[in-house]
Amino acid sequence: MNWIVADAISSFIILVGIGLPIFILLKAIGITGFKYVTRYEKYDSFLYRMNPATKLLLVVLATVVASTTIWWVATSVSLTFLGLFLTLKEGRRKFLLGLYILLMTVSGIAWTDATSFGPFFLHRIQHVVVVWVWPASFASLGFRVPLTLQALVFGLEASMIYMPTVLAGLLLIMTTTPSGILRSLKKIGLPDELNFAIVVTMRIIPKIFDSVNITIHSQFMRGLGSRGSKILWPVYVILAAVMSVMPVLIHLLKEAKDTAIAADTRAFRAFPHRTYMTPMVFTKLDYTAFLIVAIVIAAISVGVLLGLGRFTGYLILLA
Amino acid sequence: MMTDEKKGIGTDVLEQQAVRQLTSRNVVEISGLSFRYLGRDEVAIQADNFKLKEGESVLIVGKSGEGKSTFVNCINGVIPHISGGELKGEVRVYDKLVKDTPMSKLCVDTGTLLQDPESQVLNYLVEEEVAFGPENLALPPDEIRDRVTEAIAETGIYNIRDRETYVLSGGELQRVALAAVLAMKPSLLILDEPTSNIDPAATQKIFELLRGLRGRKTMLVIEHKVERMLPYVDRIMLIEKGRISLDIPKQDLVNHIEELNEAGVEIPPTYFYAKQLGLDNVDVTYIRQKIREKGIVLAVPERRKAERTLMQVDARVSVMSKIKGQNTEKVLLDASLNLGEGEVLAMMGQNGAGKSTFLEAIMGYLDKTSVNFKVRLVVDGEDLSKTSIQTRGKYITFVPQTFELTIVTNKVESEVAYSLKQHGVKDYKSKVEELLEMYSLTEVRGKDPLALSMGQERRVAMASALGSGAKIIMLDEPTSGQDFYHKGMLGKEIRKLQTLGYSFIIVTHDSRFVYNYADRMVVLSQGHKVLEGTPEEVFLESEKYSIPPPTDYYLRV
């Protein structure tokens, strides 16, 4: 093949591999989208009624399932959690955002793993299907081992480790007030100081997105990228986001002082224990969830014993 | 007698508050106080002797950065328990020595409300926020519920008690913050610029709450809106360069207006005229009548009439929301605006009226994934409706309320040069020099902008914004949190730039500022332009939209 064509195809593959998650991040999700899926909104559906401690348990379960089972189990759990987005307030919009986050994470991790880690496992596989051989000129960029179908499949499977935790975490954040999370964290023995830090962080996440937005817009208004090509727009967005770190951090630190004063002048940490206006109660819904958790854990244990643990099945099939 | 375990830890708090009610004495006693922040050479506050009686209300005034907040922070325990430094002398609150008493005990007696409601509200739901303090005091659940109910009723937020805090307006949020403080049942209330970030209607509600609390609580209030705060206080205290330079009963104000005015404090104009005319009544109607009787003609601020229209905007912004299962369009903004060349146009309206959305629509900041919008923007005959933010930035510049977020470099001169470099201006260095000179920033050119004072920081943001070469400047709430002195400086700066050919759109809640510096004004309400004209024309009807005209205007009509 003509080296110019080979270079062009290689560049295109790399551009798609790196560009797709960035495109989804900037175009489909955006700062507004992230803000939307990282804050609590009052609503009445079963996830909102569930005890925060139960939901926290579900997040832990999701992590355990994803890290111990074969890829399709993690995928099924991810899709189940994604389906639960539809039960939230403005469920369709949140479902779409969840789907974009899933696609962004899967495409990003799959590409990285397929081109970085996948090749290291390939020596264990007898027959590989080569998708693309990188030209010699790409070796300096780190593309030495040919891109194979097996590496891509490996990347996709590896990406599924993260999705259940990400989606379950978002469900927890969107359906539980920070103070609810604080109380459940306290139940599992985390100190108040750490819990408070987590809660305040959750409270300021939307504010961080707002502040970054202001800084990015301001840089564009002042001419950032005005002389560059439109195709470089994502690069300018990333550059502006990086430049926003310091002003946003300083802005938040200034606010943090007020937050500390507001907390300490209202007796935060005044006593070793807090009391609560509304006691934390477990309902039938929570006990049902506990039952499901127990069944899932039992199923996982059996599955792992049968050789359906993470990657083992895949490697066995290939061997 | 109950055992400690049965009483619960919080029962001690109830006892402490019960004992406090039986005593009648000075709530605050200060002697020989001096405090210096870590790493600073100068003393931030010095007070030889200060006493505050039970039930008294004191208004603390002075320029920003002169030591007002430091003074109250020495009383509520923030100094030395949160902010460290070199502290000398004694501060006692209800006989307890502040430096030796933990915050957990101090906050039972002293409640503190800060300026920015956003940063002091910690919880997602209103009820949770109000309950936060009593829960920290480990009070029994029934007691917490009673206190929350009482505080919510007292602050008039019953209708929003189950709402998320992040959907509330600034005014509502500040009332929630006040309810959260009142739920602690403090006897001494410290309010540090409680109305700086909220609109006039919300400000009025806060003042009404303070009126209700007067006498029942002892209050220390830092506030720039002297005229509106006066009815609710007994004493006025001026803090200048870290010292209490004046501490007078309210009735003596008329004898000290020059001192206060020189110290950069906003004095109601009626006090000036009362003194000039030798009157002992400061009622605005009475003063106006006397001025007329004596044939005095008060000068009206000059209003410039633009010779041609520089910018035209038609904007419609809406969101789709589901109401009773039906998709319904909610209009956030549907208004048009013309800006004349060299004109200062003020935009007023309550929080949520659509002012900031209007500025964002003009700049092209709106996000089509969250709102639907249609904007027609013509500047100097050129249609910019479909252009990028960068292109609009050549004609229009925007300084947001949180202007420090626009500063992205670590040197004043590189910040000022940013726009010029991005736009590829070849001789940018001479333009930078010109802007540094214009904004008196030459001496600090090598410093980090974010390490400067707030006034200097704002000037860096303005100089940098002007570097783009845009001739239209939009300022979002530039007067918010500013003292009288700095507002005056800003007004003069705007007038100066106006003579250099710049045009302004200024969003503000400060009607006195508008009266003094705007050529024309518009009022937005629920996304629609409801009033437009000169300040004299608009203030005739603005009260219908919760915008009280300034006293300067009343004296002249």
Interface residues (C-beta under 8 A of the other chain):
Chain A: G30 I31 T32 G33 Y36 R39 Y40 E41 K42 E90 T177 P178 S179 V199 V200 R203 P206 K207 S211 I214 T215 H217 S218 Q219 F220 M221 R222 G223 L224 G225 S226 R227 M243 S244 M246 P247 V248 I250 H251 E255 A256 D258 T259 A260 I261 A262 A263 D264 T265 R266 A267 F268 R269 A270 F271 P272 H273 R274 T275 Y276 M277 T278 P279
Chain B: G8 I9 G10 N76 G77 V78 H81 I82 P102 M103 S104 C107 V108 T110 G111 T112 L114 Q115 D116 E118 S119 Q120 V121 L122 N123 Y124 L125 E127 E128 A131 F132 G133 P134 E135 N136 L137 A138 L139 P140 P141 I144 R145 V148 D162 R163 E164 Y166 A177 A180 V181 M184 K322 M363 Y365 D367 T369 S370 S388 I389 Q390 T391 R392 G393 K394 T397 F398 P400 T402 E404 L405 T406 I407 V408 N410 Y418 S419 Q422 H423 G424 L450 S464 A465 G467 S468
